[in-house]
Structure formats: structure tokens, C-alpha cells
Amino acid sequence: SRHLRAGNDAAVKDSQNRSLEFAMLLTVPAAMALFVEPTEIVRVLFERGAFTAEDTPYTAEALRIFALGLPAFVLIKVFSPAFFARQDTRTPMRFAAWSLTANTIGSVGLFFLFRSLGWMPHLGIAVATTLGGWMNALLLYRGLKARGFMEGDARLARALPRIVLSAVLMGVVLYAAARGLDPWLVQSTGAAVRFSALAVLIGAGFVAYFAAAHLTGAASLGQLRSAIRRK
């Protein structure tokens, strides 16, 4: 908003691109971790009391599907302010209404479709929610692009594929680490051991991702410090 009032188009463009880059730098690896290891996360956090081991797969598979929509949900928060800063609240609201309608219809339809196919029916709701999120994010992006308000720069084009590659490499490390830590992640080992093993798993993913991001050039430590200070 400040850059727009000052008529500084270059600063507006840089602010939008850096926000998108920083958001994806943190969101893509989070989505990858939730997609690769949902069972371990759900098992450690929720398996107690009335929540049994039989409930874990149902929750974990829903979490895996929601993970695919996580980048979209964050992109909505990145794109929407570009409309709000221009005093346009109607367009994001209209896109949100369309996405909510598609989500509602899709949830009902996919629930009964999945049930008829013998699949876990609640996953149909997760699929519809994820697709609704991507629909909203893409509508916002296209709206900005059509108005000339969104233009990626060379740094963003260079960073995004490297972020994805870094997240994939982290996913491989997480998968291997989870297999090694599996004996300590089961309920019979006790809460302290399970939470410690999960902390080690998260730490391994954290180190692997930022090491990969540094090696691939997706981000440097200096860029991360600068982005955090700016936020």
C-alpha cells in the first residue's frame, strides 16, 4: 500500500515477488513433510485415549491430501493483499465465493463417489477442499495477471524450481530417517521417546532442507535473515 501510494511500481513488483518467494520457501517443504510422513506425525501427536492406532490411517491420509493444498492456502494470503492495497475487496470475495461453492458441491459429490468405490469417503471432502484452495489461488493469480498487477522477475523464476527440488531432496531424507526411527515412534515406547524421535525427525528434515536450499541456490542464509528482518 505504501509503495502504491508513492507510485513506486518497481517496489510494488519486488515486494510481491519477494513475498511469494519467501512464502513458498517455507510452505513447500512443510507441505512435502506432511505429505511424506503424515502417519508418523499423527501417531505421535494423537494416538492416546480414545484415539487408537486404527484411527491413525484415516487421519493421516486426510492430512496427506490437505498437504497438497497447503501451498494454495498460503498463496491466497499472498495474492489477496495485492487487491486490498488497491481498494478492491470485491474481487477476492467473489473468487472466494466461487471456490467455496465448488468446494461444497465437490465435497458432497466426492464423499458419495468415494464411498461407492469402497474408498474412505471422508477423503473426498479433503480432495474437494484442496482443489477449492487451488481454484481460489489460481483465480487470484489470473486476476492480478490480467490487470497487469503481477509480473514475476528473474529471481523468482530462478528460485521456485530450486525450492521444489530442495523440498524433494528433503522428502527423501525424511522418508529414510522415518524408516530408521520407526521403532521409537510407536505407542508402546512411551510418550517421551515418541516425541523425542519425532523431534529428531523434524530436525533432520529442517537441516536437510536448508542444506539443500543452500546447495541448489534456492536461498542463502543471508537472504533468509534479510527476509525475516523485513517481515
Disulfide bonds with the S-S distance in Angstrom:
none
